[in-house]
């Protein structure tokens, strides 16, 4: 199976799980926001977050050990 197919199947499973009331309640109860969506939308979100936080991380000299 190609990596894109794996990502697509995983995305479908996650989106289906996010429809379960008990899981939704647990996520929302801990302050999380349920979004769901496509792998492409997730990629766009991650790219935006990287661009947003990269200068902060760089300026604070934050590194992984």
Biopython code that builds the backbone (N, CA, C, O; Angstrom):
import numpy as np
from Bio.PDB.StructureBuilder import StructureBuilder

atoms = [
    (1, "UNK", "N", (0.846, -1.176, 0.000)),
    (1, "UNK", "CA", (0.000, 0.000, 0.000)),
    (1, "UNK", "C", (0.892, 1.240, 0.000)),
    (1, "UNK", "O", (1.862, 1.313, 0.754)),
    (2, "UNK", "N", (0.562, 2.203, -0.840)),
    (2, "UNK", "CA", (1.333, 3.446, -0.949)),
    (2, "UNK", "C", (1.119, 4.319, 0.290)),
    (2, "UNK", "O", (0.056, 4.263, 0.908)),
    (3, "UNK", "N", (2.111, 5.118, 0.654)),
    (3, "UNK", "CA", (1.954, 5.981, 1.826)),
    (3, "UNK", "C", (0.713, 6.875, 1.755)),
    (3, "UNK", "O", (0.051, 7.086, 2.771)),
    (4, "UNK", "N", (0.393, 7.397, 0.584)),
    (4, "UNK", "CA", (-0.794, 8.256, 0.456)),
    (4, "UNK", "C", (-2.066, 7.482, 0.790)),
    (4, "UNK", "O", (-2.996, 8.033, 1.379)),
    (5, "UNK", "N", (-2.105, 6.201, 0.411)),
    (5, "UNK", "CA", (-3.264, 5.369, 0.731)),
    (5, "UNK", "C", (-3.371, 5.128, 2.236)),
    (5, "UNK", "O", (-4.468, 5.122, 2.794)),
    (6, "UNK", "N", (-2.236, 4.932, 2.879)),
    (6, "UNK", "CA", (-2.221, 4.739, 4.332)),
    (6, "UNK", "C", (-2.735, 6.001, 5.026)),
    (6, "UNK", "O", (-3.554, 5.923, 5.941)),
    (7, "UNK", "N", (-2.255, 7.149, 4.589)),
    (7, "UNK", "CA", (-2.688, 8.420, 5.179)),
    (7, "UNK", "C", (-4.190, 8.606, 4.977)),
    (7, "UNK", "O", (-4.891, 9.027, 5.898)),
    (8, "UNK", "N", (-4.683, 8.299, 3.790)),
    (8, "UNK", "CA", (-6.106, 8.431, 3.495)),
    (8, "UNK", "C", (-6.946, 7.524, 4.398)),
    (8, "UNK", "O", (-7.968, 7.948, 4.936)),
    (9, "UNK", "N", (-6.508, 6.283, 4.557)),
    (9, "UNK", "CA", (-7.251, 5.347, 5.420)),
    (9, "UNK", "C", (-7.210, 5.777, 6.879)),
    (9, "UNK", "O", (-8.217, 5.693, 7.582)),
    (10, "UNK", "N", (-6.063, 6.232, 7.329)),
    (10, "UNK", "CA", (-5.940, 6.708, 8.702)),
    (10, "UNK", "C", (-6.825, 7.930, 8.917)),
    (10, "UNK", "O", (-7.488, 8.043, 9.948)),
    (11, "UNK", "N", (-6.839, 8.842, 7.951)),
    (11, "UNK", "CA", (-7.677, 10.033, 8.034)),
    (11, "UNK", "C", (-9.152, 9.649, 8.141)),
    (11, "UNK", "O", (-9.887, 10.234, 8.935)),
    (12, "UNK", "N", (-9.583, 8.680, 7.355)),
    (12, "UNK", "CA", (-10.978, 8.231, 7.417)),
    (12, "UNK", "C", (-11.301, 7.655, 8.791)),
    (12, "UNK", "O", (-12.369, 7.915, 9.345)),
    (13, "UNK", "N", (-10.376, 6.875, 9.334)),
    (13, "UNK", "CA", (-10.601, 6.272, 10.651)),
    (13, "UNK", "C", (-10.666, 7.328, 11.746)),
    (13, "UNK", "O", (-11.507, 7.245, 12.641)),
    (14, "UNK", "N", (-9.789, 8.316, 11.678)),
    (14, "UNK", "CA", (-9.786, 9.382, 12.681)),
    (14, "UNK", "C", (-11.073, 10.194, 12.587)),
    (14, "UNK", "O", (-11.700, 10.481, 13.607)),
    (15, "UNK", "N", (-11.471, 10.567, 11.374)),
    (15, "UNK", "CA", (-12.704, 11.328, 11.206)),
    (15, "UNK", "C", (-13.912, 10.540, 11.706)),
    (15, "UNK", "O", (-14.821, 11.121, 12.298)),
    (16, "UNK", "N", (-13.935, 9.239, 11.480)),
    (16, "UNK", "CA", (-15.032, 8.404, 11.979)),
    (16, "UNK", "C", (-15.021, 8.366, 13.501)),
    (16, "UNK", "O", (-16.074, 8.469, 14.131)),
    (17, "UNK", "N", (-13.846, 8.219, 14.095)),
    (17, "UNK", "CA", (-13.735, 8.179, 15.555)),
    (17, "UNK", "C", (-14.180, 9.495, 16.177)),
    (17, "UNK", "O", (-14.763, 9.508, 17.262)),
    (18, "UNK", "N", (-13.907, 10.598, 15.493)),
    (18, "UNK", "CA", (-14.288, 11.904, 16.020)),
    (18, "UNK", "C", (-15.796, 12.123, 16.027)),
    (18, "UNK", "O", (-16.279, 13.102, 16.597)),
    (19, "UNK", "N", (-16.526, 11.236, 15.411)),
    (19, "UNK", "CA", (-17.986, 11.325, 15.432)),
    (19, "UNK", "C", (-18.589, 10.618, 16.643)),
    (19, "UNK", "O", (-19.781, 10.763, 16.916)),
    (20, "UNK", "N", (-17.769, 9.850, 17.372)),
    (20, "UNK", "CA", (-18.251, 9.120, 18.550)),
    (20, "UNK", "C", (-18.497, 10.096, 19.705)),
    (20, "UNK", "O", (-17.593, 10.836, 20.093)),
    (21, "UNK", "N", (-19.705, 10.099, 20.250)),
    (21, "UNK", "CA", (-20.041, 11.043, 21.322)),
    (21, "UNK", "C", (-19.112, 10.973, 22.535)),
    (21, "UNK", "O", (-18.755, 12.011, 23.092)),
    (22, "UNK", "N", (-18.723, 9.788, 22.946)),
    (22, "UNK", "CA", (-17.863, 9.670, 24.129)),
    (22, "UNK", "C", (-16.491, 10.293, 23.874)),
    (22, "UNK", "O", (-15.948, 10.976, 24.742)),
    (23, "UNK", "N", (-15.939, 10.064, 22.704)),
    (23, "UNK", "CA", (-14.636, 10.646, 22.364)),
    (23, "UNK", "C", (-14.748, 12.160, 22.241)),
    (23, "UNK", "O", (-13.880, 12.890, 22.718)),
    (24, "UNK", "N", (-15.808, 12.627, 21.608)),
    (24, "UNK", "CA", (-16.028, 14.069, 21.482)),
    (24, "UNK", "C", (-16.103, 14.720, 22.859)),
    (24, "UNK", "O", (-15.491, 15.760, 23.102)),
    (25, "UNK", "N", (-16.860, 14.095, 23.752)),
    (25, "UNK", "CA", (-17.022, 14.644, 25.102)),
    (25, "UNK", "C", (-15.680, 14.698, 25.827)),
    (25, "UNK", "O", (-15.387, 15.672, 26.521)),
    (26, "UNK", "N", (-14.868, 13.662, 25.671)),
    (26, "UNK", "CA", (-13.576, 13.624, 26.338)),
    (26, "UNK", "C", (-12.662, 14.733, 25.794)),
    (26, "UNK", "O", (-12.008, 15.434, 26.567)),
    (27, "UNK", "N", (-12.621, 14.887, 24.493)),
    (27, "UNK", "CA", (-11.760, 15.901, 23.879)),
    (27, "UNK", "C", (-12.226, 17.301, 24.254)),
    (27, "UNK", "O", (-11.432, 18.142, 24.676)),
    (28, "UNK", "N", (-13.514, 17.538, 24.095)),
    (28, "UNK", "CA", (-14.046, 18.864, 24.396)),
    (28, "UNK", "C", (-13.965, 19.164, 25.894)),
    (28, "UNK", "O", (-13.746, 20.308, 26.290)),
    (29, "UNK", "N", (-14.143, 18.133, 26.723)),
    (29, "UNK", "CA", (-14.069, 18.305, 28.163)),
    (29, "UNK", "C", (-12.679, 18.666, 28.657)),
    (29, "UNK", "O", (-12.528, 19.237, 29.737)),
    (30, "UNK", "N", (-11.669, 18.337, 27.873)),
    (30, "UNK", "CA", (-10.302, 18.678, 28.266)),
    (30, "UNK", "C", (-9.797, 19.927, 27.534)),
    (30, "UNK", "O", (-8.602, 20.224, 27.538)),
    (31, "UNK", "N", (-10.732, 20.653, 26.908)),
    (31, "UNK", "CA", (-10.368, 21.908, 26.262)),
    (31, "UNK", "C", (-9.979, 21.786, 24.807)),
    (31, "UNK", "O", (-9.571, 22.771, 24.192)),
    (32, "UNK", "N", (-10.097, 20.592, 24.242)),
    (32, "UNK", "CA", (-9.734, 20.400, 22.839)),
    (32, "UNK", "C", (-10.824, 20.862, 21.902)),
    (32, "UNK", "O", (-11.985, 20.997, 22.291)),
    (33, "UNK", "N", (-10.443, 21.099, 20.678)),
    (33, "UNK", "CA", (-11.386, 21.498, 19.638)),
    (33, "UNK", "C", (-11.400, 20.414, 18.574)),
    (33, "UNK", "O", (-10.348, 20.033, 18.062)),
    (34, "UNK", "N", (-12.562, 19.922, 18.244)),
    (34, "UNK", "CA", (-12.687, 18.866, 17.245)),
    (34, "UNK", "C", (-12.817, 19.509, 15.878)),
    (34, "UNK", "O", (-13.713, 20.317, 15.632)),
    (35, "UNK", "N", (-11.892, 19.130, 14.981)),
    (35, "UNK", "CA", (-11.884, 19.736, 13.666)),
    (35, "UNK", "C", (-12.134, 18.691, 12.582)),
    (35, "UNK", "O", (-13.067, 18.829, 11.791)),
    (36, "UNK", "N", (-11.318, 17.664, 12.542)),
    (36, "UNK", "CA", (-11.435, 16.687, 11.457)),
    (36, "UNK", "C", (-11.046, 17.337, 10.145)),
    (36, "UNK", "O", (-10.604, 18.486, 10.130)),
    (37, "UNK", "N", (-11.201, 16.626, 9.053)),
    (37, "UNK", "CA", (-10.909, 17.197, 7.745)),
    (37, "UNK", "C", (-10.092, 16.265, 6.886)),
    (37, "UNK", "O", (-10.057, 15.054, 7.102)),
    (38, "UNK", "N", (-9.441, 16.852, 5.916)),
    (38, "UNK", "CA", (-8.673, 16.082, 4.938)),
    (38, "UNK", "C", (-7.184, 16.110, 5.281)),
    (38, "UNK", "O", (-6.734, 16.980, 6.028)),
    (39, "UNK", "N", (-6.425, 15.168, 4.744)),
    (39, "UNK", "CA", (-4.977, 15.207, 4.945)),
    (39, "UNK", "C", (-4.370, 16.512, 4.404)),
    (39, "UNK", "O", (-3.424, 17.049, 4.980)),
    (40, "UNK", "N", (-4.917, 17.005, 3.308)),
    (40, "UNK", "CA", (-4.395, 18.238, 2.718)),
    (40, "UNK", "C", (-4.637, 19.430, 3.654)),
    (40, "UNK", "O", (-3.759, 20.278, 3.819)),
    (41, "UNK", "N", (-5.812, 19.493, 4.257)),
    (41, "UNK", "CA", (-6.113, 20.577, 5.194)),
    (41, "UNK", "C", (-5.197, 20.500, 6.412)),
    (41, "UNK", "O", (-4.758, 21.527, 6.928)),
    (42, "UNK", "N", (-4.916, 19.301, 6.863)),
    (42, "UNK", "CA", (-4.004, 19.118, 7.991)),
    (42, "UNK", "C", (-2.608, 19.613, 7.615)),
    (42, "UNK", "O", (-1.952, 20.290, 8.407)),
    (43, "UNK", "N", (-2.162, 19.279, 6.418)),
    (43, "UNK", "CA", (-0.857, 19.738, 5.947)),
    (43, "UNK", "C", (-0.775, 21.252, 5.886)),
    (43, "UNK", "O", (0.243, 21.839, 6.252)),
    (44, "UNK", "N", (-1.846, 21.886, 5.424)),
    (44, "UNK", "CA", (-1.881, 23.346, 5.365)),
    (44, "UNK", "C", (-1.828, 23.945, 6.765)),
    (44, "UNK", "O", (-1.109, 24.914, 7.009)),
    (45, "UNK", "N", (-2.592, 23.362, 7.679)),
    (45, "UNK", "CA", (-2.596, 23.852, 9.058)),
    (45, "UNK", "C", (-1.202, 23.745, 9.670)),
    (45, "UNK", "O", (-0.724, 24.688, 10.301)),
    (46, "UNK", "N", (-0.546, 22.588, 9.484)),
    (46, "UNK", "CA", (0.789, 22.403, 10.047)),
    (46, "UNK", "C", (1.791, 23.393, 9.457)),
    (46, "UNK", "O", (2.648, 23.911, 10.172)),
    (47, "UNK", "N", (1.684, 23.657, 8.153)),
    (47, "UNK", "CA", (2.580, 24.621, 7.514)),
    (47, "UNK", "C", (2.364, 26.021, 8.095)),
    (47, "UNK", "O", (3.326, 26.750, 8.336)),
    (48, "UNK", "N", (1.104, 26.394, 8.320)),
    (48, "UNK", "CA", (0.799, 27.698, 8.908)),
    (48, "UNK", "C", (1.351, 27.798, 10.335)),
    (48, "UNK", "O", (1.905, 28.826, 10.722)),
    (49, "UNK", "N", (1.196, 26.738, 11.098)),
    (49, "UNK", "CA", (1.689, 26.743, 12.476)),
    (49, "UNK", "C", (3.216, 26.809, 12.519)),
    (49, "UNK", "O", (3.787, 27.497, 13.365)),
    (50, "UNK", "N", (3.879, 26.086, 11.598)),
    (50, "UNK", "CA", (5.341, 26.162, 11.533)),
    (50, "UNK", "C", (5.783, 27.586, 11.246)),
    (50, "UNK", "O", (6.695, 28.101, 11.894)),
    (51, "UNK", "N", (5.137, 28.225, 10.272)),
    (51, "UNK", "CA", (5.495, 29.601, 9.913)),
    (51, "UNK", "C", (5.209, 30.544, 11.073)),
    (51, "UNK", "O", (5.959, 31.493, 11.303)),
    (52, "UNK", "N", (4.145, 30.293, 11.796)),
    (52, "UNK", "CA", (3.765, 31.157, 12.914)),
    (52, "UNK", "C", (4.743, 31.058, 14.078)),
    (52, "UNK", "O", (5.134, 32.072, 14.656)),
    (53, "UNK", "N", (5.135, 29.832, 14.421)),
    (53, "UNK", "CA", (5.917, 29.616, 15.634)),
    (53, "UNK", "C", (7.424, 29.514, 15.407)),
    (53, "UNK", "O", (8.183, 29.603, 16.372)),
    (54, "UNK", "N", (7.875, 29.335, 14.197)),
    (54, "UNK", "CA", (9.312, 29.194, 13.939)),
    (54, "UNK", "C", (10.106, 30.397, 14.436)),
    (54, "UNK", "O", (11.144, 30.207, 15.070)),
    (55, "UNK", "N", (9.660, 31.639, 14.174)),
    (55, "UNK", "CA", (10.436, 32.781, 14.688)),
    (55, "UNK", "C", (10.493, 32.812, 16.213)),
    (55, "UNK", "O", (11.524, 33.164, 16.785)),
    (56, "UNK", "N", (9.418, 32.455, 16.864)),
    (56, "UNK", "CA", (9.389, 32.433, 18.332)),
    (56, "UNK", "C", (10.400, 31.422, 18.853)),
    (56, "UNK", "O", (11.173, 31.716, 19.765)),
    (57, "UNK", "N", (10.388, 30.241, 18.272)),
    (57, "UNK", "CA", (11.305, 29.175, 18.685)),
    (57, "UNK", "C", (12.751, 29.585, 18.431)),
    (57, "UNK", "O", (13.621, 29.386, 19.278)),
    (58, "UNK", "N", (12.995, 30.153, 17.268)),
    (58, "UNK", "CA", (14.350, 30.592, 16.912)),
    (58, "UNK", "C", (14.821, 31.695, 17.870)),
    (58, "UNK", "O", (15.934, 31.628, 18.391)),
    (59, "UNK", "N", (13.981, 32.702, 18.102)),
    (59, "UNK", "CA", (14.356, 33.833, 18.961)),
    (59, "UNK", "C", (14.555, 33.416, 20.423)),
    (59, "UNK", "O", (15.333, 34.035, 21.149)),
    (60, "UNK", "N", (13.852, 32.367, 20.847)),
    (60, "UNK", "CA", (13.992, 31.894, 22.218)),
    (60, "UNK", "C", (15.097, 30.852, 22.340)),
    (60, "UNK", "O", (15.357, 30.351, 23.434)),
    (61, "UNK", "N", (15.743, 30.524, 21.238)),
    (61, "UNK", "CA", (16.813, 29.505, 21.201)),
    (61, "UNK", "C", (16.341, 28.168, 21.771)),
    (61, "UNK", "O", (17.077, 27.486, 22.484)),
    (62, "UNK", "N", (15.096, 27.808, 21.442)),
    (62, "UNK", "CA", (14.553, 26.538, 21.898)),
    (62, "UNK", "C", (15.063, 25.427, 20.995)),
    (62, "UNK", "O", (15.002, 25.531, 19.770)),
    (63, "UNK", "N", (15.568, 24.360, 21.610)),
    (63, "UNK", "CA", (16.063, 23.211, 20.858)),
    (63, "UNK", "C", (15.530, 21.929, 21.493)),
    (63, "UNK", "O", (15.126, 21.910, 22.655)),
    (64, "UNK", "N", (15.541, 20.871, 20.706)),
    (64, "UNK", "CA", (15.190, 19.562, 21.218)),
    (64, "UNK", "C", (16.443, 18.892, 21.760)),
    (64, "UNK", "O", (17.514, 18.979, 21.159)),
    (65, "UNK", "N", (16.306, 18.228, 22.888)),
    (65, "UNK", "CA", (17.450, 17.480, 23.437)),
    (65, "UNK", "C", (17.492, 16.094, 22.859)),
    (65, "UNK", "O", (18.380, 15.311, 23.196)),
]
sb = StructureBuilder()
sb.init_structure("model")
sb.init_model(0)
sb.init_chain("A")
sb.init_seg("    ")
for serial, (resi, resn, name, xyz) in enumerate(atoms, 1):
    if name == "N":
        sb.init_residue(resn, " ", resi, " ")
    sb.init_atom(name, np.array(xyz, "f"), 0.0, 1.0, " ", f" {name:<3s}", serial, name[0])
structure = sb.get_structure()
